[in-house]
Amino acid sequence: MLKLSHADYDALRAHGEETYPHECCGVLLGKNDADGNQVHKIVRAGNTRTDRAHDRYNIAPEELIRVQRQARGLGLDIVGFYHSHPDHPAQWSKTDFDEAHWVGCSYIITSVEHGKATLSNSFLLTGTGEEDKKFVDEQVQVVAGEAGSAKENV
């Protein structure tokens, strides 16, 4: 299960609306515990894809390193990533799968239809490495305030 605050959930969806018709992307910082990935902060990232920004995204390695350092400074880990699918379903694509390498991380995809965020789904990347990795549907729990007291499931 992925838990995140209502504010973070709204913010990542708003990010997708702001970048429409291009894909947005960002990083989920938090902790992993027995209940799954707990998001404590989201960090927007720039989509460096200029050739196909409408259906691809890339986070620059330098930016990812900066986010990793930020997480470490906050006592957090990278627990996932998010991006949008402009005018496409909130379902992972072959490209999304091929470019997912962080086993144990959550990957949130938000469908943005005609500029409006509609559905957000999360997928947990499981396995031990590239050879046996797979995406598993993951329940998202939106909580009030910090990732502690449940408010609603999506």
Wavefront OBJ file of the C-alpha trace (Angstrom):
o trace
v 0.000 0.000 0.000
v 1.118 3.549 -0.738
v 0.152 6.239 1.773
v 0.391 9.952 1.099
v -1.192 13.112 2.400
v -4.151 14.730 0.729
v -1.981 17.803 0.015
v 0.704 15.713 -1.756
v -1.913 13.750 -3.693
v -3.554 16.986 -4.866
v -0.158 18.538 -5.671
v 1.024 15.720 -7.939
v -2.305 15.756 -9.775
v -2.127 19.553 -10.142
v 1.397 19.180 -11.529
v -0.010 16.998 -14.317
v -2.650 19.607 -15.117
v -0.056 22.412 -15.184
v 2.233 20.621 -17.645
v -0.571 19.354 -19.912
v -0.307 18.431 -22.804
v 3.164 17.269 -21.730
v 3.988 14.657 -19.126
v 5.004 15.848 -15.681
v 7.295 13.895 -13.377
v 8.498 13.916 -9.806
v 9.909 11.956 -6.912
v 8.237 10.590 -3.772
v 10.280 10.872 -0.570
v 9.407 8.949 2.571
v 9.913 5.689 4.393
v 9.090 2.060 3.767
v 7.565 0.117 6.637
v 5.434 -2.976 7.188
v 2.409 -1.170 5.691
v 4.253 -0.190 2.499
v 5.637 3.083 1.200
v 4.788 6.153 3.294
v 5.245 9.446 1.414
v 6.309 12.444 3.498
v 7.228 14.821 0.679
v 6.928 15.043 -3.089
v 9.538 16.798 -5.200
v 8.665 18.099 -8.645
v 11.194 17.313 -11.337
v 11.678 18.773 -14.771
v 10.850 16.618 -17.771
v 13.994 16.772 -19.899
v 12.373 15.030 -22.879
v 12.012 17.546 -25.701
v 11.401 15.113 -28.553
v 8.298 13.393 -27.116
v 7.332 15.274 -23.942
v 3.676 14.509 -24.687
v 4.190 10.782 -24.061
v 7.620 10.345 -22.430
v 9.458 11.748 -19.452
v 12.982 11.770 -18.142
v 14.465 13.112 -14.932
v 18.015 14.378 -15.473
v 20.598 12.349 -13.506
v 21.931 15.539 -11.853
v 18.439 16.383 -10.629
v 17.892 12.875 -9.296
v 21.190 13.066 -7.381
v 20.124 16.439 -5.936
v 16.799 14.905 -4.815
v 18.623 11.911 -3.268
v 20.826 14.302 -1.279
v 17.768 16.301 -0.217
v 16.081 13.094 0.956
v 19.142 12.017 2.917
v 19.311 15.433 4.581
v 15.693 15.015 5.690
v 16.253 11.466 6.923
v 14.055 10.106 4.115
v 14.461 7.740 1.180
v 13.221 7.761 -2.390
v 10.123 5.552 -2.176
v 8.717 6.243 -5.615
v 8.120 8.371 -8.644
v 5.126 9.939 -10.328
v 4.256 11.090 -13.814
v 1.218 11.956 -15.886
v -0.334 10.458 -18.994
v -1.916 13.272 -21.037
v -5.094 11.966 -22.701
v -4.149 8.358 -21.924
v -5.157 5.919 -19.154
v -3.491 5.847 -15.726
v -1.896 2.530 -16.651
v 1.787 1.781 -17.146
v 3.088 1.448 -20.672
v 5.846 -0.783 -22.026
v 8.134 2.266 -21.966
v 7.210 2.989 -18.335
v 8.071 -0.601 -17.449
v 11.308 -0.670 -19.438
v 12.501 2.542 -17.762
v 11.508 1.520 -14.199
v 14.556 0.321 -12.273
v 13.908 1.141 -8.607
v 12.667 -2.166 -7.174
v 10.517 -1.606 -4.092
v 9.427 1.835 -5.282
v 5.902 2.986 -6.079
v 5.130 4.470 -9.484
v 2.069 6.739 -9.566
v 0.524 7.507 -12.957
v -2.168 10.156 -13.302
v -4.382 10.332 -16.363
v -4.917 13.953 -17.421
v -7.843 14.204 -19.821
v -8.179 17.498 -21.715
v -6.152 19.262 -19.009
v -7.998 17.798 -16.006
v -6.543 15.081 -13.747
v -9.002 12.198 -13.673
v -7.586 8.958 -12.259
v -4.346 8.237 -10.391
v -3.089 4.666 -10.016
v 0.010 3.313 -8.329
v 2.140 0.335 -9.241
v 4.790 -1.245 -7.026
v 7.916 -2.459 -8.817
v 8.725 -5.877 -7.370
v 11.400 -8.477 -8.019
v 15.106 -8.773 -7.330
v 16.437 -7.065 -10.464
v 15.923 -6.420 -14.161
v 15.471 -10.102 -14.974
v 12.394 -10.688 -12.834
v 10.968 -7.231 -12.167
v 7.240 -6.661 -12.521
v 4.629 -4.043 -11.712
v 1.958 -4.972 -9.172
v -1.202 -2.891 -8.716
v -0.868 -0.972 -5.468
v -3.628 0.492 -3.316
v -3.271 4.223 -2.642
v -4.420 5.546 0.700
v -4.822 9.313 0.944
v -4.486 10.395 4.556
v -5.144 13.571 6.520
v -1.970 15.524 7.313
v 1.050 13.243 7.703
v 0.830 9.665 6.446
v -0.840 8.492 9.643
v -4.625 8.658 9.995
v -6.614 7.303 7.076
v -9.006 9.579 5.242
v -9.888 7.853 1.980
v -8.693 5.188 -0.418
v -8.389 5.838 -4.143
l 1 2 3 4 5 6 7 8 9 10 11 12 13 14 15 16 17 18 19 20 21 22 23 24 25 26 27 28 29 30 31 32 33 34 35 36 37 38 39 40 41 42 43 44 45 46 47 48 49 50 51 52 53 54 55 56 57 58 59 60 61 62 63 64 65 66 67 68 69 70 71 72 73 74 75 76 77 78 79 80 81 82 83 84 85 86 87 88 89 90 91 92 93 94 95 96 97 98 99 100 101 102 103 104 105 106 107 108 109 110 111 112 113 114 115 116 117 118 119 120 121 122 123 124 125 126 127 128 129 130 131 132 133 134 135 136 137 138 139 140 141 142 143 144 145 146 147 148 149 150 151 152 153 154
